[in-house]
């Protein structure tokens, strides 16, 4: 069975959400949460004057 060119142009693909795509979104969210946590901790340590001497 062969499809003609006009039939091939009518084929529509569906939206597929793979595990890899979901995993990359979750990792991106985790990166932003970790970054916010680190910045918050740094601000709190600076305000409380609890920095380690060099």
N, CA, C and O atoms as CSV, one atom per row, in Angstrom:
chain,resi,resn,atom,element,x,y,z
A,1,UNK,N,N,0.848,-1.173,0.000
A,1,UNK,CA,C,0.000,0.000,0.000
A,1,UNK,C,C,0.890,1.232,0.000
A,1,UNK,O,O,1.765,1.377,0.854
A,2,UNK,N,N,0.670,2.094,-0.935
A,2,UNK,CA,C,1.418,3.340,-1.034
A,2,UNK,C,C,0.461,4.508,-0.937
A,2,UNK,O,O,-0.670,4.450,-1.418
A,3,UNK,N,N,0.936,5.573,-0.303
A,3,UNK,CA,C,0.129,6.783,-0.199
A,3,UNK,C,C,0.578,7.770,-1.256
A,3,UNK,O,O,1.755,7.852,-1.607
A,4,UNK,N,N,-0.385,8.507,-1.745
A,4,UNK,CA,C,-0.043,9.543,-2.719
A,4,UNK,C,C,0.473,10.773,-1.977
A,4,UNK,O,O,0.366,10.868,-0.754
A,5,UNK,N,N,1.031,11.705,-2.733
A,5,UNK,CA,C,1.591,12.908,-2.123
A,5,UNK,C,C,0.511,13.706,-1.405
A,5,UNK,O,O,0.759,14.242,-0.325
A,6,UNK,N,N,-0.678,13.795,-1.982
A,6,UNK,CA,C,-1.771,14.550,-1.347
A,6,UNK,C,C,-2.220,13.863,-0.056
A,6,UNK,O,O,-2.581,14.541,0.906
A,7,UNK,N,N,-2.202,12.533,-0.024
A,7,UNK,CA,C,-2.565,11.809,1.195
A,7,UNK,C,C,-1.495,11.996,2.274
A,7,UNK,O,O,-1.819,12.115,3.456
A,8,UNK,N,N,-0.248,12.022,1.878
A,8,UNK,CA,C,0.831,12.231,2.839
A,8,UNK,C,C,0.757,13.618,3.471
A,8,UNK,O,O,1.099,13.782,4.642
A,9,UNK,N,N,0.318,14.607,2.715
A,9,UNK,CA,C,0.205,15.966,3.244
A,9,UNK,C,C,-0.929,16.097,4.251
A,9,UNK,O,O,-0.927,17.031,5.052
A,10,UNK,N,N,-1.893,15.190,4.232
A,10,UNK,CA,C,-3.028,15.242,5.147
A,10,UNK,C,C,-2.752,14.569,6.489
A,10,UNK,O,O,-3.571,14.672,7.402
A,11,UNK,N,N,-1.625,13.887,6.627
A,11,UNK,CA,C,-1.304,13.188,7.875
A,11,UNK,C,C,-0.936,14.208,8.942
A,11,UNK,O,O,-0.100,15.086,8.727
A,12,UNK,N,N,-1.586,14.071,10.108
A,12,UNK,CA,C,-1.298,14.951,11.239
A,12,UNK,C,C,-0.749,14.108,12.381
A,12,UNK,O,O,-1.262,13.029,12.676
A,13,UNK,N,N,0.289,14.610,13.012
A,13,UNK,CA,C,0.876,13.908,14.146
A,13,UNK,C,C,0.249,14.363,15.449
A,13,UNK,O,O,-0.275,15.474,15.540
A,14,UNK,N,N,0.301,13.528,16.433
A,14,UNK,CA,C,-0.248,13.859,17.738
A,14,UNK,C,C,0.832,14.417,18.658
A,14,UNK,O,O,2.020,14.399,18.337
A,15,UNK,N,N,0.394,14.905,19.786
A,15,UNK,CA,C,1.297,15.443,20.786
A,15,UNK,C,C,1.744,14.293,21.670
A,15,UNK,O,O,0.926,13.648,22.326
A,16,UNK,N,N,3.021,14.044,21.684
A,16,UNK,CA,C,3.511,12.976,22.544
A,16,UNK,C,C,4.400,13.587,23.614
A,16,UNK,O,O,5.350,14.309,23.314
A,17,UNK,N,N,4.084,13.292,24.848
A,17,UNK,CA,C,4.867,13.765,25.981
A,17,UNK,C,C,5.634,12.565,26.507
A,17,UNK,O,O,5.052,11.634,27.063
A,18,UNK,N,N,6.929,12.597,26.327
A,18,UNK,CA,C,7.735,11.460,26.731
A,18,UNK,C,C,8.258,11.651,28.150
A,18,UNK,O,O,8.188,12.746,28.708
A,19,UNK,N,N,8.765,10.605,28.706
A,19,UNK,CA,C,9.351,10.657,30.038
A,19,UNK,C,C,10.559,11.567,30.085
A,19,UNK,O,O,10.813,12.212,31.102
A,20,UNK,N,N,11.300,11.628,29.003
A,20,UNK,CA,C,12.473,12.493,28.953
A,20,UNK,C,C,12.082,13.958,29.032
A,20,UNK,O,O,12.751,14.743,29.704
A,21,UNK,N,N,11.010,14.333,28.356
A,21,UNK,CA,C,10.528,15.713,28.389
A,21,UNK,C,C,10.057,16.094,29.789
A,21,UNK,O,O,10.384,17.173,30.283
A,22,UNK,N,N,9.302,15.223,30.420
A,22,UNK,CA,C,8.831,15.478,31.782
A,22,UNK,C,C,10.018,15.577,32.740
A,22,UNK,O,O,10.045,16.448,33.609
A,23,UNK,N,N,10.988,14.695,32.582
A,23,UNK,CA,C,12.172,14.697,33.439
A,23,UNK,C,C,12.951,16.003,33.297
A,23,UNK,O,O,13.453,16.532,34.289
A,24,UNK,N,N,13.055,16.523,32.091
A,24,UNK,CA,C,13.793,17.771,31.904
A,24,UNK,C,C,13.067,18.946,32.546
A,24,UNK,O,O,13.715,19.838,33.093
A,25,UNK,N,N,11.737,18.969,32.494
A,25,UNK,CA,C,10.973,20.025,33.169
A,25,UNK,C,C,11.160,19.954,34.680
A,25,UNK,O,O,11.350,20.979,35.336
A,26,UNK,N,N,11.107,18.758,35.225
A,26,UNK,CA,C,11.272,18.586,36.670
A,26,UNK,C,C,12.663,19.007,37.098
A,26,UNK,O,O,12.824,19.653,38.134
A,27,UNK,N,N,13.670,18.651,36.317
A,27,UNK,CA,C,15.042,19.062,36.646
A,27,UNK,C,C,15.191,20.578,36.582
A,27,UNK,O,O,15.881,21.167,37.413
A,28,UNK,N,N,14.553,21.212,35.608
A,28,UNK,CA,C,14.603,22.664,35.505
A,28,UNK,C,C,13.970,23.343,36.707
A,28,UNK,O,O,14.500,24.327,37.222
A,29,UNK,N,N,12.841,22.820,37.151
A,29,UNK,CA,C,12.180,23.372,38.338
A,29,UNK,C,C,13.064,23.189,39.564
A,29,UNK,O,O,13.186,24.096,40.387
A,30,UNK,N,N,13.679,22.016,39.685
A,30,UNK,CA,C,14.559,21.759,40.831
A,30,UNK,C,C,15.768,22.691,40.824
A,30,UNK,O,O,16.224,23.118,41.884
A,31,UNK,N,N,16.287,23.008,39.647
A,31,UNK,CA,C,17.430,23.931,39.570
A,31,UNK,C,C,17.023,25.305,40.096
A,31,UNK,O,O,17.769,25.916,40.861
A,32,UNK,N,N,15.853,25.797,39.697
A,32,UNK,CA,C,15.388,27.101,40.167
A,32,UNK,C,C,15.128,27.088,41.677
A,32,UNK,O,O,15.438,28.063,42.363
A,33,UNK,N,N,14.567,26.002,42.197
A,33,UNK,CA,C,14.326,25.913,43.633
A,33,UNK,C,C,15.640,25.887,44.414
A,33,UNK,O,O,15.763,26.557,45.439
A,34,UNK,N,N,16.615,25.125,43.941
A,34,UNK,CA,C,17.915,25.073,44.606
A,34,UNK,C,C,18.625,26.416,44.545
A,34,UNK,O,O,19.271,26.825,45.510
A,35,UNK,N,N,18.510,27.098,43.423
A,35,UNK,CA,C,19.129,28.420,43.294
A,35,UNK,C,C,18.494,29.400,44.278
A,35,UNK,O,O,19.207,30.155,44.938
A,36,UNK,N,N,17.192,29.400,44.385
A,36,UNK,CA,C,16.504,30.272,45.331
A,36,UNK,C,C,16.861,29.948,46.764
A,36,UNK,O,O,17.035,30.850,47.583
A,37,UNK,N,N,16.973,28.671,47.075
A,37,UNK,CA,C,17.356,28.253,48.424
A,37,UNK,C,C,18.772,28.725,48.747
A,37,UNK,O,O,19.028,29.193,49.856
A,38,UNK,N,N,19.675,28.609,47.806
A,38,UNK,CA,C,21.059,29.038,48.026
A,38,UNK,C,C,21.150,30.548,48.217
A,38,UNK,O,O,21.862,31.024,49.101
A,39,UNK,N,N,20.435,31.292,47.394
A,39,UNK,CA,C,20.452,32.755,47.519
A,39,UNK,C,C,19.836,33.175,48.852
A,39,UNK,O,O,20.355,34.070,49.520
A,40,UNK,N,N,18.740,32.539,49.240
A,40,UNK,CA,C,18.102,32.849,50.513
A,40,UNK,C,C,19.010,32.561,51.694
A,40,UNK,O,O,19.080,33.347,52.638
A,41,UNK,N,N,19.705,31.433,51.639
A,41,UNK,CA,C,20.636,31.086,52.712
A,41,UNK,C,C,21.779,32.082,52.774
A,41,UNK,O,O,22.188,32.486,53.863
A,42,UNK,N,N,22.300,32.484,51.621
A,42,UNK,CA,C,23.396,33.455,51.597
A,42,UNK,C,C,22.953,34.796,52.178
A,42,UNK,O,O,23.695,35.420,52.936
A,43,UNK,N,N,21.756,35.238,51.827
A,43,UNK,CA,C,21.243,36.511,52.360
A,43,UNK,C,C,21.072,36.419,53.874
A,43,UNK,O,O,21.425,37.350,54.598
A,44,UNK,N,N,20.534,35.303,54.351
A,44,UNK,CA,C,20.326,35.131,55.792
A,44,UNK,C,C,21.661,35.109,56.541
A,44,UNK,O,O,21.768,35.683,57.624
A,45,UNK,N,N,22.673,34.455,55.977
A,45,UNK,CA,C,23.980,34.400,56.630
A,45,UNK,C,C,24.655,35.766,56.645
A,45,UNK,O,O,25.335,36.114,57.610
A,46,UNK,N,N,24.469,36.537,55.580
A,46,UNK,CA,C,25.066,37.875,55.530
A,46,UNK,C,C,24.382,38.782,56.553
A,46,UNK,O,O,25.055,39.533,57.259
A,47,UNK,N,N,23.058,38.718,56.639
A,47,UNK,CA,C,22.328,39.561,57.588
A,47,UNK,C,C,22.631,39.176,59.031
A,47,UNK,O,O,22.696,40.046,59.900
A,48,UNK,N,N,22.817,37.897,59.296
A,48,UNK,CA,C,23.107,37.441,60.656
A,48,UNK,C,C,24.578,37.516,60.995
A,48,UNK,O,O,24.972,37.156,62.104
A,49,UNK,N,N,25.396,37.974,60.069
A,49,UNK,CA,C,26.848,38.103,60.250
A,49,UNK,C,C,27.467,36.769,60.662
A,49,UNK,O,O,28.305,36.713,61.562
A,50,UNK,N,N,27.046,35.704,59.997
A,50,UNK,CA,C,27.544,34.358,60.312
A,50,UNK,C,C,28.354,33.794,59.154
A,50,UNK,O,O,28.164,32.646,58.754
A,51,UNK,N,N,29.249,34.599,58.626
A,51,UNK,CA,C,30.102,34.157,57.528
A,51,UNK,C,C,31.396,33.572,58.077
A,51,UNK,O,O,31.898,34.014,59.111
A,52,UNK,N,N,31.917,32.602,57.398
A,52,UNK,CA,C,33.188,31.990,57.804
A,52,UNK,C,C,34.340,32.948,57.436
A,52,UNK,O,O,34.361,33.500,56.336
A,53,UNK,N,N,35.285,33.137,58.354
A,53,UNK,CA,C,36.429,33.994,58.015
A,53,UNK,C,C,37.341,33.287,57.031
A,53,UNK,O,O,37.459,32.062,57.044
A,54,UNK,N,N,37.976,34.060,56.190
A,54,UNK,CA,C,38.884,33.477,55.179
A,54,UNK,C,C,40.276,33.409,55.690
A,54,UNK,O,O,41.172,32.950,54.981
